[in-house]
Amino acid sequence: MVSKKIQHPLRTIEIAYDEQKPFHPYEEQMLDRYTNLHNFVNELCEDYDMLMKQYESHDLHIKRVIARFKAIKGRMNHLGEKANKMMKSMMPDKQEAEHMLQEAASFKILLKDFHNELARLSAESGAMQSIFAPLDEKDEQLSAIFKDYMDFKAGIHESPNNYSLDFEKHDSDEMQFLGSMQNMANRQEEFVSVCNMVIDRYNLLIEEVEKTYEQWEKYNDTLEMMRLALVTPYNLTQVCLN
């Protein structure tokens, strides 16, 4: 028997065969299926590695938006509390009210810019989730390719012939290949875990943003009352006392 190593991107395939005997067509077909199986598993591993990097990049974007959101929320609360306090004051200062409205106008520009960034993040998140369907299809294809290979191999064993391959050696190599498939399954499990974590972080951000937008509407109503008080014949004190 002669041993031969076949270098493959996934792993080194090792077979043994009788060099005095030519390969039977069945053996060639089985090895073709075996190589195709390696190709597909390697492709899936590369897919998961690439998509993992994409999700990690997406997660960094989410974290940047969260950091910015915290700063905006803090500024909004500070502005809203000042507005509420001024509206409850018996003798509010007109100049201070005008300054606050200018601050509110600046904040609205900041909020609009944040909302645009959030929209970009939302589009990015939607695009990321669309990758799952092709992966599910590939997983199904892998199951079909693996079954086809195993069925064909079983058919060879059921029809004894004067084969060239050392099937015991091949079975040993196949066990190592199954280890590579398990590594791929582990990558898949890690990928799904990371995806779920990122999706949960994004959903929590959106939930908090929606609550904050609702709070801003209340603050904005107060600021609008203040703005109207400054441009109508009624003075600010009268509006505050009503």
C-alpha positions as a Python dict, from the first residue, in 0.01 Angstrom:
ca = {
    (1, 'M'): (0, 0, 0),
    (2, 'V'): (111, 352, -85),
    (3, 'S'): (11, 646, 132),
    (4, 'K'): (-75, 978, -27),
    (5, 'K'): (-141, 1315, 134),
    (6, 'I'): (-373, 1557, -40),
    (7, 'Q'): (-340, 1918, 75),
    (8, 'H'): (-677, 2082, 117),
    (9, 'P'): (-761, 2426, 265),
    (10, 'L'): (-973, 2257, 533),
    (11, 'R'): (-732, 1980, 632),
    (12, 'T'): (-483, 1732, 487),
    (13, 'I'): (-661, 1430, 339),
    (14, 'E'): (-465, 1108, 370),
    (15, 'I'): (-542, 794, 171),
    (16, 'A'): (-371, 462, 111),
    (17, 'Y'): (-406, 251, -201),
    (18, 'D'): (-255, -37, -393),
    (19, 'E'): (-48, 120, -668),
    (20, 'Q'): (-65, -204, -863),
    (21, 'K'): (-439, -165, -903),
    (22, 'P'): (-608, 120, -1088),
    (23, 'F'): (-887, 298, -907),
    (24, 'H'): (-1230, 155, -974),
    (25, 'P'): (-1478, 417, -1107),
    (26, 'Y'): (-1675, 375, -784),
    (27, 'E'): (-1366, 464, -581),
    (28, 'E'): (-1305, 773, -792),
    (29, 'Q'): (-1666, 882, -750),
    (30, 'M'): (-1651, 826, -375),
    (31, 'L'): (-1330, 1031, -346),
    (32, 'D'): (-1486, 1305, -558),
    (33, 'R'): (-1780, 1317, -317),
    (34, 'Y'): (-1541, 1315, -22),
    (35, 'T'): (-1343, 1608, -166),
    (36, 'N'): (-1663, 1795, -247),
    (37, 'L'): (-1769, 1748, 114),
    (38, 'H'): (-1441, 1904, 228),
    (39, 'N'): (-1493, 2193, -14),
    (40, 'F'): (-1839, 2268, 119),
    (41, 'V'): (-1742, 2247, 486),
    (42, 'N'): (-1446, 2475, 419),
    (43, 'E'): (-1673, 2723, 241),
    (44, 'L'): (-1912, 2725, 536),
    (45, 'C'): (-1624, 2782, 781),
    (46, 'E'): (-1510, 3080, 575),
    (47, 'D'): (-1868, 3212, 562),
    (48, 'Y'): (-1904, 3195, 939),
    (49, 'D'): (-1565, 3359, 995),
    (50, 'M'): (-1649, 3643, 755),
    (51, 'L'): (-1996, 3697, 898),
    (52, 'M'): (-1862, 3689, 1252),
    (53, 'K'): (-1634, 3982, 1164),
    (54, 'Q'): (-1928, 4166, 1010),
    (55, 'Y'): (-2139, 4119, 1322),
    (56, 'E'): (-1851, 4228, 1545),
    (57, 'S'): (-1819, 4544, 1333),
    (58, 'H'): (-2197, 4596, 1357),
    (59, 'D'): (-2175, 4556, 1734),
    (60, 'L'): (-1909, 4828, 1752),
    (61, 'H'): (-2144, 5057, 1559),
    (62, 'I'): (-2422, 4980, 1807),
    (63, 'K'): (-2193, 5058, 2100),
    (64, 'R'): (-2094, 5391, 1945),
    (65, 'V'): (-2461, 5483, 1900),
    (66, 'I'): (-2535, 5378, 2260),
    (67, 'A'): (-2256, 5603, 2390),
    (68, 'R'): (-2391, 5894, 2187),
    (69, 'F'): (-2745, 5818, 2298),
    (70, 'K'): (-2645, 5831, 2665),
    (71, 'A'): (-2491, 6175, 2614),
    (72, 'I'): (-2802, 6301, 2431),
    (73, 'K'): (-3035, 6159, 2694),
    (74, 'G'): (-2836, 6329, 2970),
    (75, 'R'): (-2849, 6663, 2789),
    (76, 'M'): (-3221, 6623, 2720),
    (77, 'N'): (-3301, 6550, 3085),
    (78, 'H'): (-3097, 6850, 3196),
    (79, 'L'): (-3280, 7075, 2948),
    (80, 'G'): (-3622, 6935, 3037),
    (81, 'E'): (-3571, 6967, 3410),
    (82, 'K'): (-3460, 7330, 3371),
    (83, 'A'): (-3766, 7405, 3157),
    (84, 'N'): (-4004, 7245, 3408),
    (85, 'K'): (-3840, 7431, 3694),
    (86, 'M'): (-3867, 7763, 3511),
    (87, 'M'): (-4233, 7707, 3424),
    (88, 'K'): (-4305, 7650, 3793),
    (89, 'S'): (-4124, 7966, 3894),
    (90, 'M'): (-4336, 8262, 4012),
    (91, 'M'): (-4106, 8514, 3844),
    (92, 'P'): (-3918, 8344, 3557),
    (93, 'D'): (-3638, 8536, 3395),
    (94, 'K'): (-3713, 8625, 3031),
    (95, 'Q'): (-3348, 8634, 2926),
    (96, 'E'): (-3287, 8295, 3082),
    (97, 'A'): (-3594, 8159, 2903),
    (98, 'E'): (-3465, 8291, 2570),
    (99, 'H'): (-3128, 8131, 2635),
    (100, 'M'): (-3298, 7800, 2713),
    (101, 'L'): (-3495, 7811, 2390),
    (102, 'Q'): (-3172, 7869, 2198),
    (103, 'E'): (-3024, 7570, 2377),
    (104, 'A'): (-3334, 7367, 2287),
    (105, 'A'): (-3299, 7465, 1919),
    (106, 'S'): (-2937, 7347, 1923),
    (107, 'F'): (-3044, 7025, 2091),
    (108, 'K'): (-3308, 6959, 1824),
    (109, 'I'): (-3039, 6976, 1555),
    (110, 'L'): (-2830, 6731, 1755),
    (111, 'L'): (-3131, 6503, 1801),
    (112, 'K'): (-3208, 6508, 1429),
    (113, 'D'): (-2850, 6412, 1347),
    (114, 'F'): (-2868, 6129, 1601),
    (115, 'H'): (-3197, 6010, 1452),
    (116, 'N'): (-3033, 5994, 1107),
    (117, 'E'): (-2748, 5786, 1248),
    (118, 'L'): (-3001, 5559, 1419),
    (119, 'A'): (-3178, 5512, 1085),
    (120, 'R'): (-2848, 5407, 926),
    (121, 'L'): (-2790, 5163, 1211),
    (122, 'S'): (-3142, 5024, 1169),
    (123, 'A'): (-3084, 4967, 795),
    (124, 'E'): (-2754, 4798, 873),
    (125, 'S'): (-2921, 4575, 1132),
    (126, 'G'): (-3191, 4473, 885),
    (127, 'A'): (-2929, 4385, 625),
    (128, 'M'): (-2735, 4178, 879),
    (129, 'Q'): (-3039, 3971, 971),
    (130, 'S'): (-3103, 3886, 605),
    (131, 'I'): (-2791, 3666, 600),
    (132, 'F'): (-2953, 3390, 804),
    (133, 'A'): (-3169, 3246, 525),
    (134, 'P'): (-2874, 3170, 289),
    (135, 'L'): (-2686, 3009, 579),
    (136, 'D'): (-2985, 2788, 660),
    (137, 'E'): (-2996, 2683, 295),
    (138, 'K'): (-2626, 2596, 301),
    (139, 'D'): (-2671, 2390, 617),
    (140, 'E'): (-2942, 2192, 438),
    (141, 'Q'): (-2717, 2149, 135),
    (142, 'L'): (-2438, 2021, 357),
    (143, 'S'): (-2671, 1760, 509),
    (144, 'A'): (-2770, 1646, 158),
    (145, 'I'): (-2407, 1630, 37),
    (146, 'F'): (-2301, 1436, 346),
    (147, 'K'): (-2589, 1190, 309),
    (148, 'D'): (-2510, 1140, -59),
    (149, 'Y'): (-2146, 1063, 26),
    (150, 'M'): (-2233, 821, 309),
    (151, 'D'): (-2495, 641, 97),
    (152, 'F'): (-2252, 605, -191),
    (153, 'K'): (-1980, 475, 39),
    (154, 'A'): (-2222, 223, 192),
    (155, 'G'): (-2312, 107, -158),
    (156, 'I'): (-1945, 36, -232),
    (157, 'H'): (-1912, -177, 80),
    (158, 'E'): (-2222, -371, -18),
    (159, 'S'): (-2077, -455, -360),
    (160, 'P'): (-1733, -610, -294),
    (161, 'N'): (-1483, -561, -570),
    (162, 'N'): (-1113, -571, -625),
    (163, 'Y'): (-1066, -216, -500),
    (164, 'S'): (-740, -28, -478),
    (165, 'L'): (-823, 187, -174),
    (166, 'D'): (-743, 86, 182),
    (167, 'F'): (-1088, 145, 330),
    (168, 'E'): (-968, 109, 689),
    (169, 'K'): (-726, 395, 628),
    (170, 'H'): (-1003, 591, 462),
    (171, 'D'): (-1235, 534, 759),
    (172, 'S'): (-960, 664, 989),
    (173, 'D'): (-921, 977, 776),
    (174, 'E'): (-1296, 1019, 772),
    (175, 'M'): (-1301, 1027, 1154),
    (176, 'Q'): (-1058, 1319, 1145),
    (177, 'F'): (-1279, 1490, 890),
    (178, 'L'): (-1577, 1451, 1123),
    (179, 'G'): (-1367, 1637, 1378),
    (180, 'S'): (-1337, 1923, 1127),
    (181, 'M'): (-1714, 1918, 1083),
    (182, 'Q'): (-1751, 1944, 1460),
    (183, 'N'): (-1518, 2245, 1459),
    (184, 'M'): (-1741, 2404, 1198),
    (185, 'A'): (-2047, 2329, 1413),
    (186, 'N'): (-1871, 2496, 1707),
    (187, 'R'): (-1806, 2805, 1491),
    (188, 'Q'): (-2170, 2806, 1392),
    (189, 'E'): (-2277, 2787, 1757),
    (190, 'E'): (-2041, 3070, 1852),
    (191, 'F'): (-2167, 3278, 1559),
    (192, 'V'): (-2531, 3231, 1660),
    (193, 'S'): (-2445, 3323, 2020),
    (194, 'V'): (-2273, 3644, 1909),
    (195, 'C'): (-2561, 3729, 1675),
    (196, 'N'): (-2818, 3687, 1952),
    (197, 'M'): (-2612, 3904, 2186),
    (198, 'V'): (-2579, 4179, 1923),
    (199, 'I'): (-2948, 4163, 1830),
    (200, 'D'): (-3049, 4186, 2197),
    (201, 'R'): (-2822, 4488, 2245),
    (202, 'Y'): (-2972, 4658, 1939),
    (203, 'N'): (-3332, 4585, 2046),
    (204, 'L'): (-3265, 4720, 2394),
    (205, 'L'): (-3120, 5039, 2242),
    (206, 'I'): (-3428, 5090, 2022),
    (207, 'E'): (-3658, 5031, 2320),
    (208, 'E'): (-3472, 5292, 2528),
    (209, 'V'): (-3465, 5541, 2240),
    (210, 'E'): (-3843, 5512, 2194),
    (211, 'K'): (-3899, 5582, 2565),
    (212, 'T'): (-3663, 5879, 2549),
    (213, 'Y'): (-3837, 6021, 2241),
    (214, 'E'): (-4167, 6004, 2430),
    (215, 'Q'): (-4011, 6192, 2720),
    (216, 'W'): (-3868, 6451, 2482),
    (217, 'E'): (-4215, 6518, 2342),
    (218, 'K'): (-4329, 6613, 2692),
    (219, 'Y'): (-4030, 6837, 2744),
    (220, 'N'): (-4082, 6989, 2400),
    (221, 'D'): (-4443, 7077, 2489),
    (222, 'T'): (-4316, 7270, 2790),
    (223, 'L'): (-4057, 7448, 2576),
    (224, 'E'): (-4321, 7532, 2317),
    (225, 'M'): (-4537, 7693, 2587),
    (226, 'M'): (-4234, 7896, 2690),
    (227, 'R'): (-4167, 8001, 2330),
    (228, 'L'): (-4526, 8111, 2277),
    (229, 'A'): (-4518, 8308, 2600),
    (230, 'L'): (-4223, 8509, 2471),
    (231, 'V'): (-4388, 8602, 2142),
    (232, 'T'): (-4745, 8681, 2263),
    (233, 'P'): (-4876, 8987, 2445),
    (234, 'Y'): (-4897, 8784, 2765),
    (235, 'N'): (-4588, 8786, 2975),
    (236, 'L'): (-4399, 8475, 3080),
    (237, 'T'): (-4513, 8505, 3442),
    (238, 'Q'): (-4881, 8488, 3342),
    (239, 'V'): (-4822, 8172, 3136),
    (240, 'C'): (-4634, 8008, 3420),
    (241, 'L'): (-4908, 8083, 3669),
    (242, 'N'): (-5188, 7943, 3449),
}
